[in-house]
Amino acid sequence: MTFPLMHGFDHINVVADLDPVAAVRDRELGERILRYPKILPAGSPSFGHALQKGKEWRIGCLGSDDPSAARYGLAMDLRKAAAGEPDPGTAEAMLAAAARLDPEEGPQLAKDEWEIGDRRYRIIRVEKFILIGDRVMEPPRATDADLTADGLLRDHPIEPPAPCGQWEAQLRLNLVARLPVAGTVPDMIRTEARHALRTHPGVVLLPPTFTVVEVDGDSWAPLTGGDDPEQCRDRLARHFTGLLPRLREFEGDPASPAELAEWTALADEIRASRGHRITVRGREFRTVRVCRMLRLGRDGPESPRPCDEDHHDTTD
């Protein structure tokens, strides 16, 4: 089956008359771009899968650390979809694809695109970045409270020509030609990134995720994250009451009663705190907004690059 090309993949549709909610979001984005004008890569890309049906592309699921894990996730979704598929032939094809992506025995088939009936499934690559200014990373925005807390973005539409404001357009333009800084990554990664500028020149922004960092002077270290700021706060508290004690036990060095009491007090104060900058018992934590972007080409969203290392053994 021939699938339609992606309409407006390299277009940015700026409109003056946004709906009120979108206008507020764009105005806040403008304030943040001025306050945090630099773009900082936020670690390795994440992966997931997208689904095309007709002219429409939607995200099936995100959140995988490598392409192989995204293929396992696609296999799971294909099995679920097959259970409710009315056409027996399509259901059989879904189960057959799932069996290759997540076999009972043997290696996974490292295939990133599947055409099944009137649908096309593709493993996709999502880049993450943080806005930063004067050595301070962007905190959550007031308008983030309106977002649904689904970091996996299931069924989220991919609509490059959707109306946007001037500040979203500016940020997307800033991202279009962005490359890793020379010397910070291997030459092959820069070469593949430069190739992606030609094959996938369009950019759309996706809803953010969030992370919590501990600040120590001029350095910072990520501790945990979540789909929204409140989830981050809760996970930060549980980092001290759940993860750290178990980690110490695993290492054969159980925490002392004094340490457990200190961590419990830390967690209680974290839960009682307000705002995105948390200072408790001489330690400082901040919730940081992690932006996400997806590159688009004439044939749809970008799939994994050769340099995106799989952490599972795969075979052709």
Backbone bond lengths (Angstrom), bond angles and torsions (degrees), N, CA, C in turn:
res aa  C-N    CA-C-N  psi(-1)  N-CA   C-N-CA  omega(-1)  CA-C   N-CA-C  phi
1 M - - - 1.462 - - 1.522 109.55 -
2 T 1.330 116.21 140.94 1.458 121.44 177.10 1.522 109.43 -92.55
3 F 1.323 116.19 128.70 1.459 120.58 -179.06 1.528 110.09 -103.09
4 P 1.343 117.89 142.59 1.461 121.01 -179.20 1.524 111.61 -62.56
5 L 1.330 115.75 147.92 1.455 120.76 172.79 1.526 109.19 -71.26
6 M 1.322 116.09 161.92 1.466 120.32 -177.30 1.522 110.25 -79.35
7 H 1.313 115.72 118.20 1.467 121.31 179.68 1.529 110.33 -70.67
8 G 1.337 115.85 131.62 1.458 120.71 174.36 1.512 114.95 66.94
9 F 1.330 117.19 27.48 1.469 119.94 -175.39 1.518 112.70 -58.95
10 D 1.339 117.99 -31.08 1.460 121.34 -178.59 1.524 112.30 -111.11
11 H 1.327 117.16 20.10 1.462 121.44 179.68 1.529 110.39 -99.66
12 I 1.329 115.73 149.29 1.462 122.32 170.29 1.525 106.32 -125.29
13 N 1.301 116.60 111.83 1.461 122.95 -171.56 1.531 110.30 -94.05
14 V 1.335 116.16 85.98 1.462 121.09 -179.05 1.526 109.52 -81.34
15 V 1.326 115.91 128.93 1.466 120.86 177.90 1.520 108.59 -126.54
16 A 1.320 115.60 148.71 1.465 120.66 -179.56 1.519 111.82 -83.27
17 D 1.327 116.55 -28.94 1.464 120.85 -173.47 1.526 110.18 -107.85
18 L 1.328 116.41 75.72 1.458 120.95 176.41 1.524 110.15 -76.54
19 D 1.329 116.13 159.64 1.463 117.67 172.94 1.529 108.04 -66.78
20 P 1.339 118.44 156.28 1.474 121.09 -171.65 1.525 114.43 -54.29
21 V 1.327 118.34 -42.36 1.465 120.63 -178.74 1.524 110.57 -65.80
22 A 1.333 116.71 -45.44 1.463 120.57 179.56 1.522 111.02 -64.53
23 A 1.338 116.99 -35.29 1.462 120.44 179.49 1.528 111.07 -65.12
24 V 1.330 116.60 -40.73 1.469 120.08 177.95 1.524 110.26 -64.68
25 R 1.329 116.82 -42.61 1.467 120.22 178.94 1.527 110.75 -60.75
26 D 1.331 116.08 -43.80 1.463 119.18 -177.05 1.521 110.68 -67.79
27 R 1.331 116.45 -37.15 1.464 119.48 178.43 1.531 110.57 -64.77
28 E 1.326 116.69 -41.76 1.463 119.43 178.17 1.526 110.93 -66.38
29 L 1.341 117.22 -38.18 1.462 120.29 176.31 1.523 110.23 -59.30
30 G 1.334 117.18 -41.58 1.456 120.24 178.31 1.518 112.39 -60.83
31 E 1.330 116.00 -42.06 1.464 119.96 177.87 1.525 110.66 -62.15
32 R 1.326 116.14 -39.29 1.461 119.70 -178.49 1.531 111.35 -71.81
33 I 1.321 117.78 -38.14 1.468 119.93 178.47 1.528 110.29 -61.30
34 L 1.328 116.78 -38.45 1.458 120.25 179.17 1.530 111.28 -71.08
35 R 1.323 117.00 -34.83 1.463 120.94 -178.25 1.527 111.74 -82.46
36 Y 1.336 115.56 -33.39 1.475 121.16 -178.26 1.530 108.09 -126.75
37 P 1.331 117.93 76.66 1.465 120.78 -168.02 1.526 116.09 -79.68
38 K 1.327 118.41 -12.01 1.461 120.02 -176.32 1.525 110.83 -99.48
39 I 1.337 115.28 153.54 1.464 122.07 -179.76 1.523 108.62 -110.27
40 L 1.324 115.59 123.02 1.461 121.77 -178.35 1.524 109.46 -114.38
41 P 1.339 118.84 122.94 1.470 119.43 176.54 1.526 110.43 -57.85
42 A 1.321 116.18 139.91 1.469 121.35 -177.25 1.521 110.31 -110.14
43 G 1.317 115.91 60.16 1.456 119.87 176.37 1.513 113.45 82.97
44 S 1.312 115.20 -165.13 1.462 122.24 -177.79 1.523 110.51 -71.39
45 P 1.332 117.56 157.42 1.468 119.59 176.66 1.519 110.95 -66.46
46 S 1.317 115.22 161.42 1.463 120.33 171.72 1.523 108.03 -110.73
47 F 1.323 115.83 168.87 1.457 120.51 -172.78 1.524 110.31 -136.99
48 G 1.298 114.92 162.73 1.456 121.95 177.87 1.507 108.10 -171.24
49 H 1.327 116.30 -155.37 1.458 118.48 175.81 1.519 110.24 -138.11
50 A 1.321 114.99 153.97 1.460 122.65 177.58 1.519 108.71 -124.83
51 L 1.321 114.61 159.95 1.464 121.92 -176.36 1.520 109.47 -127.99
52 Q 1.330 116.34 129.85 1.460 121.57 172.95 1.519 109.51 -107.83
53 K 1.331 114.86 130.82 1.456 121.61 173.46 1.517 107.18 -137.63
54 G 1.331 116.41 115.80 1.454 119.29 -171.19 1.519 109.34 67.45
55 K 1.329 116.57 -133.15 1.462 120.80 178.53 1.525 112.44 -87.96
56 E 1.310 116.74 -8.80 1.463 120.84 -170.36 1.527 112.71 -94.09
57 W 1.324 114.92 134.72 1.464 122.44 172.12 1.524 108.83 -110.08
58 R 1.330 116.59 137.32 1.461 122.38 174.02 1.525 109.47 -136.42
59 I 1.313 115.45 150.50 1.459 119.87 175.53 1.519 108.79 -75.99
60 G 1.324 115.43 131.83 1.460 119.58 175.34 1.512 111.11 -83.41
61 C 1.340 115.76 -46.84 1.463 120.80 -179.85 1.525 108.45 -172.41
62 L 1.326 116.98 142.57 1.462 122.68 173.83 1.533 109.05 -116.90
63 G 1.332 115.03 -173.64 1.457 119.53 171.66 1.509 116.24 105.79
64 S 1.329 119.01 4.46 1.467 120.61 179.33 1.525 110.17 -90.69
65 D 1.325 115.78 146.24 1.462 120.41 -178.04 1.522 113.30 -82.98
66 D 1.327 118.16 -17.36 1.462 120.55 -179.68 1.527 108.98 -152.29
67 P 1.326 117.63 164.32 1.468 120.17 -177.78 1.515 113.69 -58.77
68 S 1.327 117.39 -35.83 1.456 119.71 -178.63 1.524 111.36 -63.22
69 A 1.334 116.49 -44.37 1.462 119.92 178.07 1.525 110.70 -63.38
70 A 1.344 117.18 -35.26 1.465 120.13 177.31 1.523 111.00 -65.15
71 R 1.336 116.89 -35.36 1.472 119.41 177.52 1.527 111.12 -66.71
72 Y 1.325 116.60 -39.14 1.469 119.08 175.38 1.528 110.36 -62.06
73 G 1.338 116.25 -39.74 1.458 119.73 177.41 1.517 112.21 -63.82
74 L 1.338 116.63 -39.75 1.461 120.19 176.68 1.519 110.47 -63.29
75 A 1.323 117.45 -41.11 1.467 120.55 178.26 1.525 110.95 -58.66
76 M 1.317 116.61 -41.83 1.462 120.45 179.41 1.529 110.79 -62.68
77 D 1.346 116.06 -44.63 1.464 119.58 -179.77 1.525 111.70 -67.50
78 L 1.330 117.36 -35.43 1.463 119.84 177.91 1.525 111.03 -64.53
79 R 1.308 117.02 -39.53 1.472 119.59 178.51 1.528 110.81 -65.45
80 K 1.323 116.59 -40.33 1.463 119.67 177.86 1.527 110.61 -65.26
81 A 1.342 116.47 -43.43 1.462 120.29 -179.50 1.520 111.25 -65.26
82 A 1.324 117.43 -36.65 1.467 120.89 -179.38 1.520 111.48 -63.15
83 A 1.332 116.61 -32.80 1.468 120.05 -178.69 1.525 111.84 -64.44
84 G 1.336 117.18 -28.17 1.455 120.01 179.87 1.511 114.44 -109.23
85 E 1.323 117.65 8.81 1.465 122.12 -177.78 1.528 110.12 -80.31
86 P 1.359 117.70 122.88 1.468 119.63 -177.95 1.527 114.22 -73.44
87 D 1.343 117.32 -24.98 1.464 119.62 -178.14 1.531 109.73 -88.37
88 P 1.321 118.91 117.51 1.473 121.06 -176.63 1.524 113.38 -59.99
89 G 1.341 117.00 -38.50 1.457 119.65 -179.47 1.517 112.31 -64.85
90 T 1.341 116.03 -41.71 1.463 119.91 178.31 1.520 111.06 -66.41
91 A 1.336 116.03 -42.51 1.465 119.87 178.63 1.527 111.12 -60.80
92 E 1.323 116.29 -40.89 1.465 120.32 179.24 1.527 110.90 -64.28
93 A 1.351 116.05 -40.51 1.465 119.68 179.19 1.527 111.17 -66.58
94 M 1.334 117.03 -36.93 1.466 120.34 177.01 1.524 111.21 -61.93
95 L 1.319 115.78 -45.16 1.463 119.81 -179.41 1.525 111.38 -67.50
96 A 1.330 116.56 -34.82 1.464 120.01 178.39 1.528 110.66 -66.18
97 A 1.350 116.43 -42.38 1.464 119.68 177.81 1.524 110.71 -64.48
98 A 1.335 116.16 -42.74 1.463 120.17 179.62 1.524 111.23 -61.00
99 A 1.327 116.30 -36.80 1.468 120.28 -179.88 1.525 111.86 -66.83
100 R 1.333 117.84 -28.17 1.469 120.52 177.55 1.533 111.14 -81.30
101 L 1.345 115.39 -32.88 1.460 119.48 -179.32 1.526 112.44 -79.69
102 D 1.318 116.10 -29.44 1.460 121.23 -178.81 1.526 108.98 -138.68
103 P 1.328 116.72 71.09 1.468 120.33 -174.94 1.526 112.23 -73.70
104 E 1.330 115.49 152.02 1.464 119.61 175.79 1.523 110.64 -66.68
105 E 1.322 116.30 -34.54 1.457 120.98 177.76 1.527 108.77 -136.87
106 G 1.313 115.73 150.71 1.453 119.95 176.53 1.518 112.37 86.10
107 P 1.333 115.48 176.34 1.464 120.99 -175.39 1.524 112.72 -77.71
108 Q 1.300 114.01 159.18 1.457 122.38 175.76 1.528 110.41 -73.64
109 L 1.328 117.10 144.34 1.460 121.22 172.42 1.529 108.71 -80.15
110 A 1.334 116.46 119.37 1.464 121.35 -176.45 1.523 110.31 -83.19
111 K 1.315 115.72 67.20 1.459 121.96 179.86 1.520 108.01 -114.91
112 D 1.345 116.24 128.75 1.457 120.69 -172.16 1.526 114.26 -103.05
113 E 1.317 118.58 1.41 1.469 120.17 178.41 1.520 110.10 -143.33
114 W 1.350 114.89 135.66 1.464 121.58 -178.49 1.521 109.16 -136.67
115 E 1.324 115.88 129.06 1.465 121.54 174.55 1.524 107.87 -104.64
116 I 1.320 115.64 116.81 1.463 121.53 -176.42 1.522 108.42 -130.98
117 G 1.315 116.48 109.90 1.462 120.34 -177.46 1.515 110.51 61.56
118 D 1.330 116.27 -127.51 1.461 120.38 -179.67 1.526 111.38 -95.88
119 R 1.314 117.41 19.50 1.460 121.87 -177.43 1.527 111.38 -124.43
120 R 1.311 113.66 148.49 1.462 119.99 175.15 1.530 108.87 -125.52
121 Y 1.316 115.54 127.71 1.461 121.93 179.66 1.526 108.72 -108.91
122 R 1.328 115.94 138.70 1.470 119.70 -179.07 1.528 110.11 -140.73
123 I 1.323 116.17 135.57 1.458 121.24 169.90 1.528 107.53 -73.30
124 I 1.328 117.11 131.34 1.465 120.57 -174.63 1.527 110.97 -122.61
125 R 1.320 113.48 161.07 1.470 123.08 -175.19 1.527 108.98 -117.59
126 V 1.314 117.87 127.11 1.464 122.80 -178.47 1.527 108.86 -120.38
127 E 1.326 116.18 126.92 1.461 120.90 177.99 1.525 110.07 -94.25
128 K 1.338 115.62 148.21 1.461 121.58 -178.69 1.530 109.52 -120.43
129 F 1.325 115.57 144.62 1.461 119.73 178.66 1.524 109.65 -152.15
130 I 1.323 114.58 163.11 1.463 122.41 179.93 1.519 108.01 -127.06
131 L 1.318 117.13 139.27 1.458 121.26 171.52 1.528 108.28 -83.37
132 I 1.326 116.28 137.01 1.461 120.28 -175.38 1.520 109.45 -141.00
133 G 1.321 116.17 144.88 1.455 121.77 177.81 1.515 110.54 -150.68
134 D 1.321 117.68 132.84 1.463 122.98 179.44 1.528 110.91 51.62
135 R 1.335 115.93 43.13 1.467 124.19 176.76 1.530 112.93 65.05
136 V 1.315 116.76 19.25 1.463 121.69 177.03 1.524 108.22 -119.09
137 M 1.334 116.35 129.20 1.460 121.04 179.59 1.526 110.91 -86.37
138 E 1.329 115.00 148.82 1.466 120.20 -175.60 1.528 111.53 -63.21
139 P 1.344 117.24 128.38 1.466 120.26 173.62 1.527 110.15 -82.31
140 P 1.325 118.47 176.47 1.470 120.29 175.44 1.528 111.18 -57.67
141 R 1.312 115.66 152.33 1.461 121.85 177.75 1.530 109.78 -94.06
142 A 1.325 115.39 157.03 1.463 119.65 177.38 1.520 111.03 -59.71
143 T 1.330 116.65 -36.69 1.469 120.23 -177.80 1.520 112.90 -75.61
144 D 1.326 118.06 -8.54 1.466 119.55 176.37 1.522 111.52 -66.22
145 A 1.324 116.96 -20.48 1.466 119.97 179.23 1.521 111.42 -64.74
146 D 1.341 117.45 -21.04 1.466 121.17 -179.21 1.525 112.56 -83.87
147 L 1.333 117.88 -9.68 1.456 120.60 -175.87 1.520 110.48 -81.11
148 T 1.324 115.70 147.23 1.460 119.70 175.02 1.524 108.99 -75.09
149 A 1.313 115.59 137.75 1.470 120.54 -175.99 1.525 110.62 -81.96
150 D 1.321 115.71 70.31 1.462 120.84 177.67 1.514 107.94 -133.55
151 G 1.319 115.32 88.71 1.457 119.25 -178.26 1.504 114.02 -65.40
152 L 1.342 117.66 -17.94 1.464 121.02 179.23 1.522 111.96 -79.81
153 L 1.335 117.03 -14.95 1.474 123.49 176.09 1.525 112.94 55.06
154 R 1.294 117.88 40.70 1.465 120.86 178.50 1.527 110.41 -60.75
155 D 1.332 115.88 129.84 1.465 124.36 176.76 1.530 112.97 68.21
156 H 1.326 117.95 16.60 1.467 120.72 178.96 1.529 109.51 -72.95
157 P 1.344 118.79 127.80 1.470 120.13 -178.14 1.522 112.03 -71.80
158 I 1.325 115.78 145.98 1.465 122.52 173.58 1.524 106.44 -106.63
159 E 1.339 116.35 103.54 1.465 121.46 -170.50 1.528 110.29 -129.73
160 P 1.325 119.30 82.35 1.466 120.15 -178.54 1.524 114.57 -59.52
161 P 1.364 120.55 -34.84 1.462 117.92 -179.28 1.527 114.12 -88.54
162 A 1.326 118.26 11.98 1.464 120.04 178.42 1.529 109.66 -62.49
163 P 1.335 118.40 144.78 1.469 120.79 -179.27 1.525 111.81 -57.81
164 C 1.330 116.30 140.16 1.463 120.82 177.15 1.517 109.30 -143.07
165 G 1.323 116.17 165.25 1.451 121.79 178.60 1.516 112.04 -89.29
166 Q 1.334 115.31 176.28 1.467 119.94 -174.56 1.527 112.11 -66.49
167 W 1.340 117.75 -31.76 1.457 118.79 -176.88 1.523 111.91 -78.19
168 E 1.324 116.99 -36.34 1.465 118.05 173.20 1.522 110.09 -63.29
169 A 1.336 115.69 -40.78 1.463 119.35 177.74 1.524 110.78 -60.16
170 Q 1.344 116.36 -42.19 1.461 119.93 -179.93 1.524 111.48 -62.23
171 L 1.340 116.47 -44.11 1.460 119.40 -179.87 1.523 111.15 -64.97
172 R 1.314 117.12 -41.77 1.469 119.48 178.90 1.525 111.12 -63.23
173 L 1.323 117.17 -39.33 1.465 120.27 176.94 1.534 110.72 -64.49
174 N 1.330 116.27 -38.09 1.466 119.62 177.69 1.526 111.50 -62.89
175 L 1.337 116.46 -30.43 1.459 121.18 -176.19 1.525 113.21 -86.55
176 V 1.329 116.97 -23.73 1.466 120.69 -172.95 1.528 111.88 -54.97
177 A 1.313 117.36 -48.04 1.469 121.00 -174.53 1.524 112.67 -102.39
178 R 1.311 117.22 14.24 1.464 119.65 -176.29 1.523 111.25 -73.29
179 L 1.345 115.70 133.55 1.462 123.15 177.94 1.523 109.45 -125.43
180 P 1.324 117.81 155.57 1.466 119.09 172.24 1.526 110.17 -59.34
181 V 1.314 116.58 143.49 1.462 120.93 -179.61 1.525 109.47 -66.74
182 A 1.330 115.64 133.53 1.466 120.11 179.82 1.522 110.24 -57.17
183 G 1.327 115.32 135.82 1.450 120.86 179.92 1.511 114.51 92.46
184 T 1.343 116.57 -13.90 1.473 119.40 179.59 1.519 112.33 -93.95
185 V 1.333 116.99 -16.60 1.464 121.74 179.52 1.525 108.37 -139.18
186 P 1.331 118.78 161.28 1.469 120.39 175.35 1.527 111.62 -58.94
187 D 1.331 116.02 152.38 1.464 121.16 -177.93 1.526 111.86 -57.77
188 M 1.332 117.87 -35.81 1.458 120.51 -178.17 1.527 111.46 -63.74
189 I 1.318 116.90 -35.94 1.467 119.70 178.41 1.520 110.27 -65.60
190 R 1.329 117.32 -41.49 1.472 119.91 176.92 1.522 110.82 -65.40
191 T 1.322 117.17 -38.80 1.467 120.37 178.99 1.523 110.71 -61.86
192 E 1.326 116.91 -44.99 1.463 120.03 179.95 1.524 111.30 -68.84
193 A 1.331 117.34 -34.91 1.462 120.23 176.69 1.525 110.78 -65.37
194 R 1.330 116.21 -39.67 1.466 119.88 177.94 1.531 110.60 -65.55
195 H 1.322 116.48 -38.12 1.470 120.47 176.99 1.527 110.63 -63.55
196 A 1.335 116.62 -37.61 1.469 120.59 -179.72 1.522 111.68 -65.16
197 L 1.332 117.96 -28.29 1.463 120.06 177.35 1.517 111.09 -61.96
198 R 1.332 116.46 -31.87 1.466 120.32 -179.64 1.528 111.73 -84.88
199 T 1.322 116.73 -40.68 1.466 119.42 -175.60 1.524 112.74 -82.13
200 H 1.337 116.94 -27.87 1.469 121.40 -177.77 1.533 108.83 -136.13
201 P 1.337 116.76 72.06 1.464 120.50 -174.96 1.519 114.78 -77.96
202 G 1.332 117.48 -11.62 1.459 119.89 179.62 1.521 111.71 -86.38
203 V 1.327 115.99 153.89 1.466 122.02 178.70 1.522 109.09 -137.60
204 V 1.328 116.54 133.18 1.465 121.10 168.29 1.523 108.25 -122.98
205 L 1.326 115.04 148.33 1.457 121.14 176.62 1.520 109.25 -93.01
206 L 1.313 115.93 140.76 1.459 122.31 177.65 1.526 109.15 -110.90
207 P 1.326 118.10 158.94 1.467 119.74 175.65 1.526 111.05 -55.10
208 P 1.331 117.08 149.62 1.464 120.63 -172.55 1.522 113.23 -82.92
209 T 1.318 113.97 170.08 1.461 121.94 161.86 1.530 106.21 -118.84
210 F 1.319 116.72 -177.01 1.462 120.15 -175.45 1.523 109.47 -139.60
211 T 1.319 114.72 152.57 1.459 119.80 177.22 1.521 108.86 -136.59
212 V 1.314 116.56 157.84 1.463 122.24 176.39 1.519 108.23 -113.44
213 V 1.326 116.15 129.68 1.459 121.13 177.94 1.525 109.11 -118.60
214 E 1.321 115.36 150.12 1.463 119.90 170.98 1.519 107.82 -99.52
215 V 1.329 116.10 128.75 1.458 122.41 -177.43 1.526 108.80 -98.06
216 D 1.324 115.42 129.48 1.465 121.63 178.56 1.519 107.65 -135.63
217 G 1.324 115.93 93.54 1.453 120.06 -175.73 1.519 110.77 67.18
218 D 1.333 115.71 -122.74 1.464 120.33 179.38 1.520 112.72 -92.72
219 S 1.314 118.01 1.79 1.464 120.64 -179.16 1.523 110.32 -111.57
220 W 1.316 115.13 162.59 1.460 120.30 177.68 1.521 108.57 -148.73
221 A 1.313 115.45 154.02 1.464 120.96 -178.63 1.520 109.11 -139.05
222 P 1.347 117.73 129.83 1.467 119.87 178.27 1.526 111.00 -71.15
223 L 1.328 115.23 141.08 1.462 120.64 -179.89 1.521 112.76 -114.63
224 T 1.321 116.74 -43.06 1.461 120.64 -176.80 1.519 108.23 -161.49
225 G 1.319 117.60 -177.78 1.458 120.86 -179.26 1.507 110.87 -159.94
226 G 1.338 115.62 -177.45 1.453 119.70 -179.77 1.514 111.45 -173.40
227 D 1.328 115.21 177.01 1.458 121.25 -178.79 1.522 112.41 -80.35
228 D 1.330 117.74 -19.91 1.461 121.54 177.61 1.526 108.20 -148.93
229 P 1.341 118.05 164.98 1.466 120.21 -175.76 1.528 114.26 -60.03
230 E 1.327 117.73 -37.16 1.462 119.24 -179.50 1.526 111.49 -67.57
231 Q 1.327 116.21 -37.22 1.463 118.92 175.83 1.525 110.22 -64.32
232 C 1.328 116.58 -36.93 1.467 120.23 176.61 1.526 110.94 -61.48
233 R 1.336 116.28 -43.65 1.465 119.70 -179.51 1.534 110.52 -61.83
234 D 1.332 115.85 -44.59 1.458 119.93 -179.65 1.529 111.08 -64.14
235 R 1.327 116.79 -41.95 1.468 119.47 -179.75 1.521 111.75 -69.27
236 L 1.334 116.87 -32.24 1.462 119.20 176.23 1.529 110.04 -64.22
237 A 1.330 116.57 -42.75 1.466 119.60 177.57 1.525 110.41 -62.29
238 R 1.332 116.62 -43.86 1.469 120.05 -179.24 1.529 112.17 -70.87
239 H 1.323 116.81 -19.32 1.468 120.07 174.39 1.529 109.95 -58.78
240 F 1.331 116.06 -38.56 1.464 120.13 -177.16 1.525 112.96 -85.16
241 T 1.319 117.37 -31.55 1.467 118.58 -177.53 1.524 113.06 -94.44
242 G 1.335 117.51 -18.29 1.458 120.17 -177.86 1.510 113.85 -115.62
243 L 1.338 116.23 -59.60 1.462 120.20 -172.85 1.527 112.75 -67.99
244 L 1.329 117.09 -50.89 1.464 119.42 -175.11 1.532 112.79 -60.85
245 P 1.337 119.01 -46.78 1.477 117.24 177.79 1.525 113.05 -59.97
246 R 1.338 117.12 -41.43 1.471 119.38 179.70 1.522 111.35 -66.78
247 L 1.331 116.34 -38.52 1.462 120.19 179.13 1.528 110.85 -62.60
248 R 1.313 116.36 -42.92 1.461 119.48 179.42 1.531 111.13 -65.14
249 E 1.319 116.83 -38.47 1.462 119.40 176.94 1.524 110.72 -64.46
250 F 1.328 116.45 -41.22 1.462 120.85 179.65 1.525 110.91 -62.70
251 E 1.323 116.55 -35.70 1.465 120.95 -179.30 1.525 112.19 -79.79
252 G 1.339 116.59 -1.21 1.457 119.73 179.68 1.510 114.15 78.65
253 D 1.337 116.69 17.98 1.466 121.55 -179.28 1.528 108.62 -132.54
254 P 1.330 118.24 71.52 1.472 120.83 -175.87 1.524 111.83 -55.57
255 A 1.329 115.29 143.97 1.461 120.29 179.38 1.525 110.49 -66.06
256 S 1.310 115.16 146.52 1.463 120.62 178.00 1.526 109.79 -76.23
257 P 1.333 118.29 161.71 1.471 120.11 175.79 1.525 112.56 -55.83
258 A 1.328 117.02 -36.09 1.469 119.80 179.34 1.529 110.93 -65.78
259 E 1.334 116.37 -41.18 1.468 119.71 178.29 1.519 110.84 -65.78
260 L 1.314 117.32 -43.16 1.465 120.44 178.81 1.520 110.80 -61.34
261 A 1.319 117.00 -40.01 1.463 120.44 178.65 1.526 110.77 -65.51
262 E 1.336 116.32 -39.84 1.467 120.57 178.33 1.521 110.67 -63.97
263 W 1.317 117.23 -43.83 1.462 120.58 -179.52 1.530 111.41 -66.86
264 T 1.324 117.08 -37.86 1.466 120.11 177.95 1.523 110.58 -64.40
265 A 1.330 116.53 -41.66 1.461 120.02 177.77 1.525 110.92 -64.44
266 L 1.332 116.25 -40.97 1.468 120.05 176.24 1.523 110.78 -58.13
267 A 1.326 116.78 -47.50 1.463 121.22 -178.39 1.518 111.16 -62.16
268 D 1.328 117.30 -41.39 1.467 120.31 -179.97 1.524 110.87 -63.18
269 E 1.319 116.88 -41.91 1.464 120.11 -179.67 1.525 111.14 -70.17
270 I 1.318 116.96 -34.91 1.469 120.13 177.15 1.523 110.06 -63.42
271 R 1.322 117.14 -45.39 1.473 120.41 -179.90 1.525 111.58 -64.27
272 A 1.314 117.38 -31.46 1.463 121.18 -178.46 1.523 112.79 -84.60
273 S 1.315 117.61 -9.98 1.462 121.16 -175.97 1.524 111.44 -75.68
274 R 1.317 115.36 165.17 1.459 122.43 176.63 1.527 108.68 -130.55
275 G 1.318 115.51 155.93 1.451 119.36 179.16 1.515 112.27 86.36
276 H 1.319 115.18 177.42 1.462 121.15 -174.48 1.525 112.88 -101.67
277 R 1.322 116.12 -1.18 1.472 121.35 173.06 1.526 106.85 -115.26
278 I 1.308 116.41 115.31 1.459 121.92 -173.05 1.526 108.45 -114.73
279 T 1.326 116.34 118.11 1.460 121.52 177.15 1.522 108.27 -117.34
280 V 1.314 116.40 114.16 1.463 121.33 -178.74 1.525 109.44 -139.05
281 R 1.336 114.98 131.81 1.466 121.46 174.44 1.533 113.01 50.04
282 G 1.329 114.68 42.74 1.454 119.88 176.18 1.516 115.41 79.00
283 R 1.329 117.43 6.21 1.468 120.92 178.87 1.526 109.26 -117.45
284 E 1.324 115.85 145.95 1.467 120.65 -177.97 1.525 110.43 -119.72
285 F 1.330 115.35 130.29 1.460 122.54 177.81 1.527 108.34 -125.45
286 R 1.322 115.78 146.33 1.465 120.06 177.91 1.525 110.17 -134.78
287 T 1.324 114.80 140.37 1.460 120.46 172.57 1.522 108.17 -88.97
288 V 1.317 116.25 129.85 1.465 122.32 -174.30 1.523 109.29 -119.73
289 R 1.306 115.62 139.72 1.467 121.96 178.57 1.528 109.65 -85.03
290 V 1.315 117.09 125.23 1.467 122.49 178.83 1.525 108.38 -107.41
291 C 1.329 116.37 110.14 1.467 121.59 179.70 1.531 109.71 -79.16
292 R 1.329 115.30 154.43 1.469 120.17 178.95 1.523 109.72 -131.37
293 M 1.328 115.62 143.62 1.463 121.17 179.54 1.521 109.91 -137.07
294 L 1.321 114.40 152.42 1.464 121.85 179.45 1.515 107.83 -127.93
295 R 1.325 116.76 128.76 1.466 120.69 176.53 1.523 110.26 -85.70
296 L 1.340 114.95 143.83 1.458 121.46 -176.58 1.520 110.66 -127.30
297 G 1.323 115.15 144.36 1.456 121.84 173.81 1.515 110.38 -125.66
298 R 1.300 115.78 -175.93 1.464 121.01 -177.90 1.530 111.63 -57.71
299 D 1.334 116.49 -31.87 1.464 120.55 -177.04 1.528 112.68 -100.68
300 G 1.342 117.02 13.38 1.455 118.95 175.15 1.517 113.56 116.08
301 P 1.340 117.45 -163.26 1.463 121.67 -175.11 1.518 113.14 -68.99
302 E 1.333 114.79 153.38 1.465 121.45 -177.69 1.524 111.31 -69.42
303 S 1.317 114.99 136.16 1.464 121.26 174.49 1.534 108.72 -94.80
304 P 1.334 118.61 174.76 1.467 120.27 -177.94 1.532 112.85 -57.26
305 R 1.325 114.98 147.71 1.459 121.65 175.91 1.533 109.50 -90.67
306 P 1.325 117.27 160.75 1.472 119.08 178.76 1.523 113.49 -56.24
307 C 1.341 116.81 -29.99 1.464 119.22 -176.93 1.526 112.87 -79.32
308 D 1.320 117.12 -7.70 1.467 119.81 179.46 1.523 108.83 -76.87
309 E 1.290 114.91 95.47 1.464 120.72 -172.20 1.519 111.66 -68.19
310 D 1.318 115.79 129.48 1.462 120.86 172.50 1.518 109.16 -79.68
311 H 1.315 115.38 144.97 1.460 120.61 177.45 1.522 111.75 -102.08
312 H 1.347 116.16 9.73 1.463 121.00 175.73 1.520 107.63 -125.62
313 D 1.303 118.08 149.83 1.462 121.56 175.44 1.510 108.96 -68.58
314 T 1.344 116.98 128.78 1.454 122.13 178.22 1.508 108.83 -131.44
315 T 1.309 114.97 167.75 1.458 119.63 178.95 1.509 109.27 -145.46
316 D 1.303 115.35 156.41 1.456 120.11 172.76 1.510 110.07 -81.07
